[in-house]
């Protein structure tokens, strides 16, 4: 069914009407534009015209220079004037009507029109002049877009997806990464069994600190969440300016710790290499994230996502458009309304997805790899077990029994710390998802009356 019904009177301007129909079809889609020469051969045209009139979203009345005189001339003749009849039906049905004034044509006044179409004089008119054709057509398209969505806007929407990875390969990768650096240190120190035991102890201490940090995050999550909400609606570059310290500080601590540790062994070249690698990785990560965010900022309507920054920005941008931009206030265009409703529905899908994720059981949560903590700490535990196993294998037979007890205790402690990290991390993510669900409900409460305003 057509969205735009073109009403015109036959004459010398028919070529322009056909060209206008083609431009409208290119912008809104051929199935959204109806002009009478499109009717199939053999169809009963009165029924076909009435059917399309009832189905259309807006009527475009093409007014040429002799339009009014042709109308009056037609009044003096017998038979039904379909130009007048189509306008009368559209007015009776309450259809939106836009007059398209060709060249120097002027809109008719009420007193010059028959009673059944006198209301046409009060309907919006758009000029279409040869000297300003591009601008005039653009303004006409903008007016029609309030009733019919342009074809360019139709995009397939994908539901937000969980970022799932395979758990076992992730654990193996983390284990190799967590083992490579301590193994290098142990070999640098001499590669003896005591060196492997010492490096395993250092790695265990670092794991203990890491688990403590996870616990602290759980304790302060509710307080930091409010700050996250405030900065999370900002454009990415403003967001980075306010949060850069959170990223740089851990890297600075890591670099300092690596330098001090290697410095004790006197390996200057290794120290410089480590600092270079860490700094290069930081620069690469920030640049890549910045480029990705720039692309996401330009996308509209934004793609649905479970990432808090993305759905916060989507909600904040929509709220800003609906409240601060006059073009987005009712009655807004059909395309704007579709975009607003689509974003609102995406937020609802995200909220339901977060509720489902919050209620995952242990097995689903672990195998989803939603959090990097399980893979990181299980891989880390594997590296510590590898180090203590190597120390146990290399130690001489006359080693005291206390050493074997210490090695066993280190292995058990590593397993226990990994289990504690998993429990704390799952509790933290469940709490975070609960807070995100509540935040989305607040956004929906703000947006609902704006999106679905009468």
Secondary structure, 3 states (H helix, E strand, C coil): CCCEEEECCCCCCHHHHHHHHHHHHHHHCHHHEECHHHCCCCCCHHHHHHHHHHHCCEEEEEECCCHHHHHHHHHCCCCCCHHHHHHHHHHHHCCEEEEEEECCCCCCCHHHCCHHHHHHHHCCEEEECHHHHHHHHHHHHHHHCCCCCCHHHCCCCCCCCCCCCCHHHHHHHHHHHHHHHHHHHHHHHCCCHHHHHHHHHHHHHHHHHHHHHHHHHHHHHHHHHHHHHHHHCCCHHHHHHHHHHHHHHHHHHHHHHHHHHHHHHCCHHHHHHHHHHHHHHHHHHHHHHHHHHHHHHHCCCCCCCCCHHHHHHHHHHHHHHHHHCHHHCCCCCHHHHHHHHHHHHHHHHHHHHHHHHHCCCHHHHHHHCCCCHHHHHHHHHHHHHHHHHHHHHHCCCCCCHHHHHHHHHHHHHHHHHHHHHHHHHHHHHHHHHHHHHHHHHHHHHHHHHHHCCC
